[in-house]
């Protein structure tokens, strides 16, 4: 590719007003909105004004002390997300606080929308939770099935800012919300603090076509800012690529915002892929410098292997060994966190520096 090709860029995606209005009005097809056309006309007009002016973050204030450019106008949404993360980090670091475990349900299935039946993954989450409670942990549950069953619950896709330069990827993510594009209701600003506050993370997930479900993968992609992300968006004045590249070339420190937390994994399938998904998740977490709680804390297996889907819940009922293995994952993770907090378990690589931190 030549320099001219690079400068030419990608095809524009800016909509005409007619196309924008058609797309915007498509969410109001319910006859209940029919008597409200005058009000809708006004709302559509305001939405077009925001879109045509590209007002991504309409509410801002000066960044203030603690930032490299205190006079930079920074999004209030981002500052609120940062405040939640800082509070979560204080809870994580407080020796007097009850240690926390975050359990993540990776399945998109639930009985609250189609298919109308709870997932086996949720049942495995319910097997693990009381083990942590018995060990004295506070437990948070992140149920990613809510993405498919709850109004206004979204994880927007990662835009791969890090592919331009690591400092362009802000911690927490500053790409959303983008009000001009209607990219709101992003769940990640609530998810980041859950990870930060946790001393141990347990991911429980099914295999969907040799990989994790879409909601879990969306969260994984958006966690990239936790691994080397820039905590000061004013240092790049938002998304100025040239400034971010200059910072990276000076020598970026790649701050590992979640390093040292322990993890466990439960991956279940019905035919293929469980081992590959477990390995991929383990690689991802260890790359972020989280620490595996050991062999008993990383489980992959099959429930109703090559059996009909219609009997899969019964197969789980009958598979007492797999149920026990899931509980063992929880115990291994809980024990690792307790030992680490008491100073009896240290990461063997502690104190070593990575010559290639990317």
Order of alpha helices (4+ residues) and beta strands (2+ residues): alpha-alpha-alpha-beta-beta-alpha-beta-alpha-beta-alpha-alpha-beta-alpha-alpha-beta-alpha-beta-beta-alpha-alpha
